[in-house]
Amino acid sequence: MKPEEDEMEDSDGEDLMETPELPLEIIVYILSFLHASDRKEASLVCRSWYDASQDLRFQKNVTFCFPASASSLELVRGLGRKSRCSLIISQLDGFSISRSLLLEVGRSLGSKVDSLALPGSSITEASLLALLPRLTSLRRLDLRGLDSLFMSGAFLSREEHRHQVRSALCGLEDLDLSGLRYLSDLTFNRLTGCTPSLRRLSLAGCHIAFEFDPYRGCPVGAVQDSSALLSLRNLRKLLTEQKSTLVALDLSRTSITPESLRCIAQVPGLVLNELHLHSCKELTDYSVEVLVKHQPGLLKLDISSCTELTSRSVEAIAQGLKSLTDLSLSRDWRITEKGLAELLSLPSLRTLDLSECLHINGTEIVKGLKGSNAGTAKLEALSLRSCSYIRDLAVFSLTQLLGDSLRELDLTSCDNVTDLSVRAVATYLQKLVVLRLGWCKEVTDWGLLGMVQTAKCELDEDAADEGPRITRTFGNMGFFKPPRMPFEDWPKLVTQNDLEQFKHQSGALLLALNRLQELDLSACSKLTDSSIIQVVHYPDLHRLSLSMLPDITDASLASVAWRCRSLTSLALSHCPGISDRGLAQAAPYLHRLQHLYLSCCTNITDRSLFLLLEHCKRLRTLDISRCKNISSTTVELLQSQLPFLENIQSRFIGGADLIPAL
């Protein structure tokens, strides 16, 4: 060994062997195992790591979001090195900075832009028309809420402008016109005439004339194009012309009627895969039955907040949409358990949203999932938010049946969910990525720790509900005893005895859910530092809500920051135990934080804002409303120093209060 050592060292004993650089392909392979945020951090280590992070496999669906400002010009020039990119540019207006920015986008990026969105902007037609002809590879265009373009009705009125835009947008696949109050037949025809290959069209919230003229027996605007409203006739005309490519349509928040929906569904040759009808209040069960009959190939259907729908619609969907993967029935208050068992027997179903369906208790869902393995839904996402009849028995059954597939579970505001449900989730759903337990007020430290609560004697089941106690005026004679609910008599596939046995077994800690990326424990008011410090140890956690937990302190905040360094969103509103001391311990580990909510944290002062300024350079949203010890001067300094801060809520800071009306 001696001669070899002599070869490696010179006379001064210095090491002459240089560490060989890894091939770029090896570094790319290593980075492929990292999450996007971790990969971004790794790219700052050295030049070779940065070059590896720019590999084409990592540049798919990359979106850059920035406001219109002088500093954004340099950012756009820097993006010219990218092969492809998507842009979200906010706060554009008619002034010179916005015009210069759009011109720079056209010059530097041009054919490299896949997607363009302009939210919260008020731009002129001239500015947009100077940009669009340069975006020759554009696949998605988002013009949501840009009423300034359509108010005059002259958008694309000149043939030469239409020719230029048509040449650039001939490959456009996704067009979003949501929320346009002044969209008319004329402007709609001009714009869609430049986009002959649309696959997705959104008209959510637009004013569309779906009413029929009783004298002509046809939709309003059927004689000639309207300069005031978009008519059903023109919409149907577009669907007919582009039926070979169009597969997704969004008509949410419109006044579409059952007859109008039938007219759209029956367009010859139109085969929709995705349809959104959120908050279309006029729709009835008949509408859904007709839709299912004429569009049996639907994969995704959103009929949430269609308050006239009943379980008859659920049965029609279960019988007619055999390939359905995603269904939202949220806030369809008249829906009951009827039809859910058949719906859950659809093997293709992956996402089901039943939030705020007030009559759902889970019995039929469990029954449907109990079918043969080959013929039941393999749900990946299930929302039961505000389903107050959901109890531990249903959750216990669901966790066992969906353990291999479920990735997202929302039990927010399920009042009857207790520690038993939390232990069942931690024991059986260890592939969960998203878990929401907000406002489950019966959840305690015991549940998160997976322990059986021994200090408190459990009530006898027979004596659990004895009706009202004796009061000063009434005795306990049973007059006010609540009636039995119908579902209490239904057969249960998991017996109460099974649940009783589980009560006396220690389950897994919530810590077992090591894949979590989002956790909501807001308003679980019985939680304390004891469980938060021991359980919330998730290296991949991105979003965490601990708002309205009165008993957590700075110790929890410090622990969370140390253990969850991937956090991008943290909510601590209405936590009186959180102070500057906790934020001082946490901030150095929260470099990736983008959204922070501290409203009504009365022990937070200006010192915390200086800490955020030092450590959290990526903040985009900050809520410090009603923090009485924060001054407006410090808020203004923060706004001027943090380049990405777009939204700051600072109402009633510094002890300011509402002035009572005289």
C-alpha positions as CSV (number, residue, x, y, z in Angstrom):
1,M,0.0,0.0,0.0
2,K,2.9,2.3,0.6
3,P,4.0,2.8,-3.1
4,E,0.4,3.4,-4.1
5,E,0.1,6.1,-1.5
6,D,3.3,7.7,-2.7
7,E,1.9,7.9,-6.3
8,M,-1.2,9.7,-5.0
9,E,0.6,12.3,-3.0
10,D,3.3,14.8,-3.9
11,S,6.3,15.7,-1.7
12,D,4.2,18.1,0.4
13,G,1.6,15.4,1.0
14,E,-1.1,17.1,-1.0
15,D,-3.7,15.0,-2.8
16,L,-3.2,15.1,-6.6
17,M,-6.2,12.9,-7.6
18,E,-9.2,14.9,-8.7
19,T,-12.7,13.6,-8.0
20,P,-14.1,12.6,-11.4
21,E,-17.3,14.3,-12.4
22,L,-20.4,12.1,-12.9
23,P,-21.7,11.8,-16.4
24,L,-24.7,14.1,-17.1
25,E,-26.9,11.1,-17.7
26,I,-26.2,9.7,-14.2
27,I,-27.0,13.0,-12.6
28,V,-30.3,13.2,-14.6
29,Y,-31.2,9.7,-13.4
30,I,-30.5,10.6,-9.8
31,L,-32.6,13.8,-10.0
32,S,-35.5,11.8,-11.5
33,F,-36.2,10.4,-8.0
34,L,-36.7,13.9,-6.5
35,H,-39.8,15.9,-6.3
36,A,-39.9,19.1,-8.4
37,S,-39.2,21.4,-5.5
38,D,-36.3,19.2,-4.3
39,R,-34.9,19.1,-7.9
40,K,-35.1,22.9,-8.0
41,E,-33.0,23.1,-4.8
42,A,-30.5,20.6,-6.2
43,S,-30.0,22.6,-9.4
44,L,-28.4,25.4,-7.3
45,V,-25.5,23.1,-6.1
46,C,-23.3,23.5,-9.2
47,R,-23.3,24.0,-13.0
48,S,-23.5,20.3,-13.9
49,W,-26.5,19.7,-11.6
50,Y,-28.2,22.7,-13.1
51,D,-27.6,21.4,-16.6
52,A,-29.0,18.0,-15.5
53,S,-32.2,19.7,-14.1
54,Q,-32.8,21.2,-17.5
55,D,-33.2,17.8,-19.1
56,L,-36.3,17.6,-21.4
57,R,-37.9,15.0,-19.2
58,F,-38.1,17.5,-16.4
59,Q,-39.4,20.4,-18.5
60,K,-42.8,19.0,-19.4
61,N,-45.8,21.0,-18.1
62,V,-43.6,23.6,-16.5
63,T,-45.6,26.8,-15.8
64,F,-44.0,30.2,-15.0
65,C,-46.3,32.6,-13.1
66,F,-45.4,36.3,-12.7
67,P,-47.0,39.8,-12.7
68,A,-46.6,42.4,-15.3
69,S,-43.6,44.5,-14.1
70,A,-40.3,45.9,-15.3
71,S,-38.4,43.1,-13.6
72,S,-40.4,40.5,-15.5
73,L,-38.8,41.6,-18.8
74,E,-35.5,40.1,-17.7
75,L,-37.3,36.9,-16.6
76,V,-38.9,36.5,-20.0
77,R,-35.5,36.9,-21.7
78,G,-34.0,34.3,-19.5
79,L,-36.9,31.9,-20.4
80,G,-35.7,32.0,-24.0
81,R,-33.2,29.2,-23.1
82,K,-36.1,26.9,-22.4
83,S,-37.3,24.5,-25.1
84,R,-41.0,24.7,-24.0
85,C,-42.9,26.6,-21.3
86,S,-46.3,27.7,-20.1
87,L,-47.0,31.3,-18.9
88,I,-49.4,32.8,-16.5
89,I,-49.0,36.6,-16.6
90,S,-51.2,38.6,-14.2
91,Q,-52.1,42.3,-13.8
92,L,-51.6,43.3,-17.4
93,D,-53.1,46.6,-18.5
94,G,-52.9,49.1,-21.3
95,F,-49.8,50.9,-20.1
96,S,-46.3,50.8,-21.7
97,I,-44.9,48.2,-19.2
98,S,-47.6,45.6,-20.2
99,R,-47.2,46.3,-23.9
100,S,-43.4,45.9,-23.7
101,L,-43.8,42.7,-21.7
102,L,-46.1,41.1,-24.3
103,L,-43.8,42.2,-27.1
104,E,-40.9,40.6,-25.3
105,V,-42.8,37.4,-24.8
106,G,-43.5,37.3,-28.6
107,R,-39.8,38.0,-29.4
108,S,-38.0,35.8,-26.9
109,L,-40.4,32.9,-26.6
110,G,-42.7,32.9,-29.6
111,S,-42.9,29.3,-30.8
112,K,-41.9,27.9,-27.4
113,V,-45.1,28.8,-25.5
114,D,-47.5,25.9,-25.0
115,S,-50.0,27.7,-22.8
116,L,-50.9,31.3,-22.1
117,A,-53.2,32.6,-19.3
118,L,-53.8,36.3,-18.5
119,P,-55.7,36.4,-15.2
120,G,-56.7,39.6,-13.5
121,S,-55.8,41.6,-16.5
122,S,-57.3,44.4,-18.5
123,I,-55.5,44.5,-21.8
124,T,-56.4,46.1,-25.2
125,E,-57.1,44.3,-28.4
126,A,-54.0,45.8,-30.0
127,S,-51.7,44.4,-27.3
128,L,-53.1,40.9,-27.6
129,L,-53.1,41.0,-31.4
130,A,-49.5,42.0,-31.4
131,L,-48.7,38.8,-29.4
132,L,-50.9,36.0,-30.7
133,P,-49.5,35.8,-34.3
134,R,-46.1,35.0,-32.8
135,L,-47.3,32.1,-30.6
136,T,-47.3,29.5,-33.4
137,S,-47.1,26.5,-31.1
138,L,-49.8,27.6,-28.6
139,R,-52.0,24.7,-27.3
140,R,-53.9,26.4,-24.6
141,L,-55.3,29.9,-24.3
142,D,-57.0,31.2,-21.2
143,L,-59.0,34.5,-21.6
144,R,-61.1,34.1,-18.5
145,G,-62.7,37.4,-17.3
146,L,-61.0,39.6,-20.0
147,D,-64.1,41.6,-20.5
148,S,-62.0,44.5,-21.8
149,L,-61.4,42.6,-25.0
150,F,-65.0,41.8,-25.7
151,M,-67.0,44.8,-24.3
152,S,-66.9,46.8,-27.6
153,G,-67.9,43.8,-29.8
154,A,-65.1,44.7,-32.3
155,F,-62.6,42.0,-31.3
156,L,-61.1,40.4,-34.4
157,S,-63.6,42.4,-36.6
158,R,-60.9,43.0,-39.3
159,E,-60.2,40.2,-41.8
160,E,-56.4,40.7,-41.8
161,H,-56.3,40.3,-38.0
162,R,-58.4,37.1,-38.2
163,H,-56.0,35.7,-40.9
164,Q,-52.9,36.4,-38.7
165,V,-54.5,34.8,-35.6
166,R,-55.8,31.8,-37.6
167,S,-52.3,31.0,-38.8
168,A,-51.0,31.0,-35.3
169,L,-53.8,29.3,-33.5
170,C,-54.6,26.5,-36.0
171,G,-53.2,24.0,-33.5
172,L,-55.0,25.4,-30.4
173,E,-56.6,22.6,-28.4
174,D,-57.9,24.3,-25.2
175,L,-59.8,27.6,-25.1
176,D,-61.1,29.0,-21.8
177,L,-63.6,31.8,-22.1
178,S,-65.1,31.5,-18.6
179,G,-66.7,34.4,-16.9
180,L,-67.0,36.7,-20.0
181,R,-70.1,38.9,-19.6
182,Y,-69.9,40.4,-23.0
183,L,-69.3,37.4,-25.2
184,S,-71.6,37.6,-28.2
185,D,-72.4,35.5,-31.3
186,L,-70.2,37.8,-33.4
187,T,-67.1,37.7,-31.3
188,F,-67.5,34.0,-30.5
189,N,-67.7,33.1,-34.1
190,R,-64.7,35.2,-35.0
191,L,-62.5,33.7,-32.3
192,T,-63.6,30.1,-32.7
193,G,-63.2,30.5,-36.5
194,C,-59.5,30.9,-35.8
195,T,-59.3,27.7,-33.8
196,P,-60.5,24.8,-36.0
197,S,-59.0,21.9,-33.9
198,L,-60.4,22.6,-30.4
199,R,-60.5,19.6,-28.0
200,R,-61.6,21.5,-24.8
201,L,-63.9,24.5,-24.6
202,S,-64.9,26.3,-21.3
203,L,-67.8,28.8,-21.3
204,A,-68.4,28.6,-17.5
205,G,-70.3,31.6,-16.1
206,C,-70.9,33.2,-19.6
207,H,-74.2,34.8,-20.4
208,I,-75.7,32.4,-23.0
209,A,-79.2,32.7,-24.4
210,F,-80.6,29.2,-23.8
211,E,-84.2,30.4,-23.8
212,F,-86.5,29.6,-26.7
213,D,-88.6,32.3,-28.5
214,P,-92.2,31.2,-28.1
215,Y,-93.3,32.8,-31.4
216,R,-90.5,31.3,-33.5
217,G,-90.1,28.0,-31.6
218,C,-86.3,28.3,-31.8
219,P,-83.5,29.7,-29.6
220,V,-83.0,33.4,-29.2
221,G,-80.8,34.7,-31.9
222,A,-81.7,32.0,-34.3
223,V,-82.3,34.4,-37.2
224,Q,-79.0,36.3,-37.2
225,D,-75.9,36.6,-35.1
226,S,-76.4,38.6,-31.9
227,S,-74.0,41.5,-30.9
228,A,-75.1,41.2,-27.3
229,L,-75.3,37.5,-26.3
230,L,-74.0,34.1,-27.3
231,S,-76.9,31.9,-28.4
232,L,-77.5,28.2,-28.2
233,R,-77.7,28.1,-32.0
234,N,-74.1,29.3,-32.4
235,L,-72.8,27.0,-29.7
236,R,-74.5,24.1,-31.4
237,K,-73.1,25.2,-34.7
238,L,-69.5,25.1,-33.3
239,L,-70.1,21.7,-31.7
240,T,-71.3,20.4,-35.1
241,E,-68.3,21.9,-37.0
242,Q,-65.7,20.6,-34.5
243,K,-67.3,17.4,-33.4
244,S,-64.4,15.3,-34.7
245,T,-62.0,16.9,-32.2
246,L,-64.0,18.4,-29.3
247,V,-64.1,16.0,-26.3
248,A,-64.5,18.3,-23.3
249,L,-67.1,21.0,-22.6
250,D,-67.7,23.2,-19.5
251,L,-71.1,25.0,-19.2
252,S,-70.9,25.4,-15.4
253,R,-72.8,28.4,-13.8
254,T,-74.9,29.0,-16.9
255,S,-78.7,29.0,-17.2
256,I,-78.8,25.9,-19.4
257,T,-82.2,24.2,-19.5
258,P,-83.1,20.6,-19.9
259,E,-84.2,21.2,-23.5
260,S,-80.9,23.0,-24.2
261,L,-78.8,20.2,-22.8
262,R,-80.8,17.7,-24.9
263,C,-80.1,19.8,-27.9
264,I,-76.4,19.8,-27.2
265,A,-76.2,16.1,-26.3
266,Q,-77.9,15.1,-29.5
267,V,-75.4,16.8,-31.9
268,P,-74.8,14.1,-34.5
269,G,-71.3,12.7,-34.2
270,L,-70.4,14.5,-31.0
271,V,-68.7,12.2,-28.5
272,L,-67.8,13.9,-25.3
273,N,-65.4,12.5,-22.7
274,E,-65.8,15.3,-20.2
275,L,-68.7,17.5,-19.3
276,H,-69.0,20.1,-16.5
277,L,-72.4,21.4,-15.4
278,H,-71.6,22.7,-11.9
279,S,-74.3,25.0,-10.5
280,C,-76.7,24.6,-13.4
281,K,-79.8,25.1,-11.3
282,E,-82.3,24.4,-14.1
283,L,-81.3,20.8,-14.7
284,T,-83.5,18.0,-13.7
285,D,-83.3,14.2,-13.5
286,Y,-84.8,14.1,-17.0
287,S,-81.8,16.1,-18.2
288,V,-79.3,13.6,-16.8
289,E,-81.3,10.6,-18.3
290,V,-81.2,12.2,-21.7
291,L,-77.5,13.1,-21.4
292,V,-76.6,9.5,-20.4
293,K,-78.6,8.1,-23.3
294,H,-76.9,10.3,-26.0
295,Q,-73.4,10.5,-24.5
296,P,-72.7,7.1,-23.0
297,G,-68.9,7.5,-23.5
298,L,-68.5,10.2,-20.8
299,L,-65.5,9.6,-18.6
300,K,-65.8,12.7,-16.3
301,L,-69.1,14.3,-15.3
302,D,-69.6,17.2,-12.9
303,I,-73.2,17.9,-11.9
304,S,-72.4,19.4,-8.5
305,S,-74.7,22.0,-7.0
306,C,-77.5,21.0,-9.4
307,T,-80.0,21.2,-6.6
308,E,-83.0,19.7,-8.4
309,L,-81.3,16.4,-9.0
310,T,-82.3,13.3,-7.0
311,S,-81.2,9.7,-6.7
312,R,-82.9,9.0,-10.0
313,S,-80.0,10.7,-11.7
314,V,-77.5,8.5,-9.8
315,E,-79.3,5.4,-11.0
316,A,-79.3,6.7,-14.6
317,I,-75.5,7.3,-14.4
318,A,-74.8,3.9,-12.9
319,Q,-76.8,2.2,-15.6
320,G,-75.7,4.3,-18.6
321,L,-72.1,5.4,-18.0
322,K,-70.2,2.2,-17.8
323,S,-66.8,3.8,-18.4
324,L,-67.1,6.7,-16.0
325,T,-63.9,7.5,-14.0
326,D,-64.8,10.8,-12.3
327,L,-68.1,11.9,-10.8
328,S,-69.0,15.0,-8.7
329,L,-72.4,15.1,-7.0
330,S,-71.3,17.7,-4.4
331,R,-74.1,19.8,-2.9
332,D,-76.8,17.8,-4.6
333,W,-78.9,17.9,-1.5
334,R,-81.8,15.7,-2.6
335,I,-79.6,12.7,-3.3
336,T,-79.9,9.8,-0.9
337,E,-78.2,6.4,-0.5
338,K,-80.4,5.0,-3.3
339,G,-78.4,4.0,-6.4
340,L,-75.0,4.4,-4.7
341,A,-74.4,0.6,-4.4
342,E,-74.9,0.2,-8.2
343,L,-72.7,3.3,-8.9
344,L,-69.8,1.8,-6.8
345,S,-70.0,-1.4,-8.8
346,L,-68.6,0.5,-11.8
347,P,-65.0,-0.9,-12.0
348,S,-63.7,2.2,-13.9
349,L,-64.8,4.7,-11.2
350,R,-61.7,6.4,-9.6
351,T,-63.0,9.7,-8.1
352,L,-66.3,10.3,-6.3
353,D,-67.3,13.6,-4.7
354,L,-70.3,13.4,-2.4
355,S,-69.5,16.4,-0.2
356,E,-72.5,18.1,1.3
357,C,-74.9,15.4,0.3
358,L,-76.7,15.6,3.6
359,H,-78.5,12.2,3.4
360,I,-75.5,10.1,2.8
361,N,-74.4,7.7,5.6
362,G,-72.1,5.3,3.7
363,T,-74.1,2.1,4.0
364,E,-74.8,1.7,0.3
365,I,-71.3,2.8,-0.6
366,V,-69.9,0.0,1.5
367,K,-72.5,-2.5,0.0
368,G,-71.4,-1.6,-3.5
369,L,-67.7,-2.0,-2.7
370,K,-68.5,-5.4,-1.2
371,G,-69.2,-6.9,-4.6
372,S,-66.8,-9.2,-6.5
373,N,-63.3,-7.8,-6.7
374,A,-63.5,-7.6,-10.5
375,G,-66.7,-5.6,-10.5
376,T,-66.2,-2.8,-8.0
377,A,-64.8,0.7,-8.1
378,K,-61.1,1.1,-7.2
379,L,-61.6,4.6,-5.8
380,E,-58.5,6.8,-5.6
381,A,-60.3,9.9,-4.3
382,L,-63.4,10.1,-2.1
383,S,-64.9,13.2,-0.6
384,L,-67.5,12.9,2.2
385,R,-67.1,16.5,3.4
386,S,-70.1,17.7,5.5
387,C,-71.8,14.3,5.3
388,S,-72.9,14.5,9.0
389,Y,-74.5,11.0,9.0
390,I,-71.1,9.4,8.3
391,R,-70.0,7.5,11.4
392,D,-67.1,5.4,12.6
393,L,-68.7,2.3,11.4
394,A,-68.8,3.5,7.7
395,V,-65.3,4.9,7.8
396,F,-64.0,1.6,9.4
397,S,-65.6,-0.4,6.5
398,L,-64.4,2.0,3.8
399,T,-60.8,2.0,5.0
400,Q,-60.7,-1.8,4.8
401,L,-62.3,-2.0,1.4
402,L,-60.2,0.8,-0.2
403,G,-56.9,0.2,1.4
404,D,-55.1,-0.7,-1.8
405,S,-56.4,2.1,-4.0
406,L,-57.4,5.3,-2.0
407,R,-55.0,8.2,-2.3
408,E,-57.3,11.1,-1.2
409,L,-59.9,11.2,1.6
410,D,-61.9,14.2,2.7
411,L,-63.9,13.8,6.0
412,T,-64.1,17.6,6.7
413,S,-67.0,18.5,9.0
414,C,-68.1,14.9,9.5
415,D,-69.3,15.6,13.1
416,N,-69.6,12.0,14.2
417,V,-66.1,10.9,13.2
418,T,-64.0,10.1,16.2
419,D,-60.6,8.7,17.1
420,L,-61.7,5.3,15.9
421,S,-61.9,6.5,12.4
422,V,-58.5,8.2,12.6
423,R,-56.9,4.9,13.8
424,A,-58.7,3.0,11.0
425,V,-57.3,5.4,8.4
426,A,-53.8,5.2,9.8
427,T,-54.0,1.4,9.9
428,Y,-55.5,0.6,6.5
429,L,-55.0,3.6,4.2
430,Q,-51.2,3.8,4.3
431,K,-51.0,4.9,0.6
432,L,-52.9,8.2,1.3
433,V,-51.5,11.3,-0.2
434,V,-54.3,13.8,0.9
435,L,-56.2,13.6,4.2
436,R,-58.6,16.2,5.4
437,L,-60.1,16.0,8.9
438,G,-60.9,19.7,9.5
439,W,-63.8,20.4,11.9
440,C,-63.9,16.8,13.1
441,K,-64.2,18.0,16.7
442,E,-64.2,14.6,18.3
443,V,-60.7,13.8,17.1
444,T,-58.2,14.0,19.9
445,D,-54.5,13.3,20.6
446,W,-55.3,9.7,21.3
447,G,-56.5,9.1,17.7
448,L,-53.5,10.7,16.1
449,L,-51.2,8.6,18.4
450,G,-53.0,5.4,17.6
451,M,-53.7,4.7,21.3
452,V,-56.7,3.5,23.2
453,Q,-58.0,6.2,25.6
454,T,-58.0,4.5,29.0
455,A,-58.5,7.5,31.3
456,K,-62.0,8.1,30.2
457,C,-64.8,5.5,30.9
458,E,-66.8,4.6,27.9
459,L,-70.5,4.9,28.1
460,D,-72.7,1.9,27.7
461,E,-74.1,1.7,24.2
462,D,-77.6,1.3,25.5
463,A,-77.3,4.4,27.6
464,A,-75.5,6.5,25.0
465,D,-78.6,8.4,24.0
466,E,-81.2,8.8,26.7
467,G,-82.8,11.9,25.2
468,P,-83.0,15.2,27.0
469,R,-82.2,15.5,30.7
470,I,-84.6,16.9,33.3
471,T,-84.9,20.6,33.0
472,R,-86.6,23.2,35.1
473,T,-89.9,22.8,33.2
474,F,-89.8,19.3,31.6
475,G,-89.0,15.9,32.9
476,N,-87.3,13.2,30.9
477,M,-90.5,11.6,29.7
478,G,-89.5,10.9,26.1
479,F,-91.5,13.7,24.5
480,F,-88.4,15.2,22.9
481,K,-86.5,12.0,22.2
482,P,-85.2,12.2,18.5
483,P,-86.8,9.8,16.1
484,R,-84.8,6.9,14.8
485,M,-83.3,7.5,11.4
486,P,-84.2,5.0,8.6
487,F,-80.6,4.0,8.0
488,E,-80.2,2.9,11.6
489,D,-82.2,-0.2,10.8
490,W,-80.4,-1.1,7.6
491,P,-78.1,-4.2,7.6
492,K,-74.5,-3.4,8.3
493,L,-71.8,-5.3,6.5
494,V,-69.3,-4.6,9.2
495,T,-71.0,-5.3,12.5
496,Q,-71.0,-3.2,15.6
497,N,-69.2,-6.0,17.3
498,D,-66.3,-5.7,14.8
499,L,-66.0,-2.0,15.7
500,E,-66.1,-2.7,19.5
501,Q,-63.2,-5.1,19.1
502,F,-61.2,-2.5,17.2
503,K,-61.9,0.0,20.0
504,H,-59.8,-2.0,22.3
505,Q,-56.8,-2.4,20.0
506,S,-54.1,0.1,19.5
507,G,-53.8,1.1,15.9
508,A,-51.1,2.7,13.8
509,L,-50.0,6.3,14.5
510,L,-51.0,8.8,11.9
511,L,-47.3,9.0,11.3
512,A,-47.7,5.7,9.4
513,L,-49.1,7.7,6.5
514,N,-45.6,8.6,5.3
515,R,-46.7,9.5,1.7
516,L,-48.9,12.5,2.8
517,Q,-48.6,15.7,0.8
518,E,-51.6,17.4,2.3
519,L,-53.0,17.3,5.9
520,D,-55.9,19.3,7.2
521,L,-56.5,19.2,11.0
522,S,-58.1,22.7,11.3
523,A,-60.6,23.2,14.1
524,C,-59.9,19.8,15.6
525,S,-60.0,21.7,18.8
526,K,-59.0,18.8,21.2
527,L,-55.6,18.4,19.6
528,T,-52.5,19.6,21.5
529,D,-48.7,19.7,21.2
530,S,-48.6,16.1,22.4
531,S,-49.8,14.7,19.1
532,I,-48.6,17.3,16.7
533,I,-45.0,17.0,17.9
534,Q,-45.1,13.2,17.8
535,V,-47.0,12.7,14.6
536,V,-46.6,15.4,12.0
537,H,-43.3,14.2,10.6
538,Y,-43.8,14.1,6.8
539,P,-40.8,14.9,4.6
540,D,-43.0,15.2,1.5
541,L,-45.8,17.3,3.1
542,H,-46.6,20.4,1.0
543,R,-49.8,21.7,2.6
544,L,-50.7,21.7,6.3
545,S,-53.6,23.4,8.1
546,L,-53.5,23.7,11.9
547,S,-55.8,26.7,12.1
548,M,-58.1,27.1,15.1
549,L,-56.2,24.7,17.4
550,P,-56.3,26.8,20.6
551,D,-54.0,24.4,22.6
552,I,-50.9,24.2,20.3
553,T,-47.9,26.4,21.0
554,D,-44.6,27.4,19.5
555,A,-43.3,23.9,20.2
556,S,-45.6,22.5,17.6
557,L,-44.6,25.1,15.0
558,A,-40.9,24.5,15.6
559,S,-41.4,20.7,15.3
560,V,-43.5,21.0,12.1
561,A,-40.9,23.2,10.4
562,W,-38.0,20.9,11.4
563,R,-39.8,17.7,10.3
564,C,-41.7,19.0,7.2
565,R,-39.3,21.0,5.2
566,S,-41.2,20.7,1.9
567,L,-44.1,22.8,3.1
568,T,-45.4,25.3,0.6
569,S,-48.6,26.2,2.5
570,L,-49.0,26.5,6.2
571,A,-52.2,27.7,8.0
572,L,-52.0,28.7,11.7
573,S,-54.9,31.2,11.9
574,H,-56.6,31.6,15.2
575,C,-53.8,29.9,17.1
576,P,-53.3,32.1,20.2
577,G,-50.3,30.0,21.4
578,I,-48.2,30.9,18.3
579,S,-45.8,33.8,18.8
580,D,-42.6,35.4,17.4
581,R,-40.5,32.8,19.3
582,G,-42.0,29.9,17.4
583,L,-41.7,31.6,14.1
584,A,-38.1,32.5,14.8
585,Q,-37.4,28.8,15.4
586,A,-39.4,27.7,12.3
587,A,-38.6,30.3,9.6
588,P,-35.0,29.0,8.9
589,Y,-36.5,25.7,7.7
590,L,-39.3,27.1,5.6
591,H,-37.4,28.3,2.6
592,R,-40.1,26.8,0.2
593,L,-43.1,28.4,1.9
594,Q,-45.3,30.2,-0.5
595,H,-48.6,30.6,1.4
596,L,-48.8,31.5,5.2
597,Y,-51.9,32.2,7.1
598,L,-51.5,33.9,10.6
599,S,-54.8,35.8,11.0
600,C,-55.9,36.5,14.6
601,C,-52.5,35.3,16.0
602,T,-52.3,38.1,18.5
603,N,-48.8,37.3,19.7
604,I,-47.3,37.8,16.2
605,T,-45.4,41.1,15.9
606,D,-43.3,43.0,13.4
607,R,-40.4,40.8,14.4
608,S,-42.0,37.9,12.6
609,L,-42.3,39.8,9.4
610,F,-38.6,40.6,9.4
611,L,-38.0,36.8,9.9
612,L,-40.2,36.1,6.9
613,L,-38.3,38.7,4.9
614,E,-35.0,37.0,5.7
615,H,-35.9,33.3,5.3
616,C,-39.1,33.0,3.2
617,K,-38.2,34.7,-0.1
618,R,-40.8,32.8,-2.1
619,L,-43.9,33.9,-0.2
620,R,-46.8,34.6,-2.5
621,T,-49.7,34.8,0.0
622,L,-49.6,36.2,3.5
623,D,-52.6,36.6,5.8
624,I,-52.0,38.7,9.0
625,S,-55.5,40.1,9.4
626,R,-56.3,41.2,13.0
627,C,-52.7,40.8,14.2
628,K,-52.9,43.8,16.5
629,N,-49.1,44.0,17.1
630,I,-48.1,44.4,13.5
631,S,-47.6,47.9,12.0
632,S,-48.6,49.0,8.5
633,T,-45.1,50.4,7.9
634,T,-43.5,46.9,8.3
635,V,-46.2,45.4,6.0
636,E,-45.3,48.0,3.3
637,L,-41.6,47.1,3.7
638,L,-42.4,43.4,3.3
639,Q,-44.4,44.1,0.1
640,S,-41.6,46.1,-1.4
641,Q,-38.9,43.5,-0.6
642,L,-40.5,40.2,-1.4
643,P,-40.6,39.9,-5.2
644,F,-43.2,37.1,-5.5
645,L,-45.7,38.4,-2.9
646,E,-49.0,38.9,-4.7
647,N,-51.7,38.7,-2.1
648,I,-51.4,40.1,1.5
649,Q,-54.3,40.4,3.8
650,S,-53.7,43.0,6.5
651,R,-57.1,44.2,7.6
652,F,-57.4,45.6,11.1
653,I,-53.7,45.2,12.0
654,G,-52.1,47.4,14.6
655,G,-55.2,47.3,16.8
656,A,-57.4,49.0,14.2
657,D,-61.0,48.1,14.6
658,L,-64.2,48.5,12.6
659,I,-65.9,51.8,13.3
660,P,-69.4,51.0,14.4
661,A,-72.1,52.4,12.1
662,L,-73.9,55.5,13.5
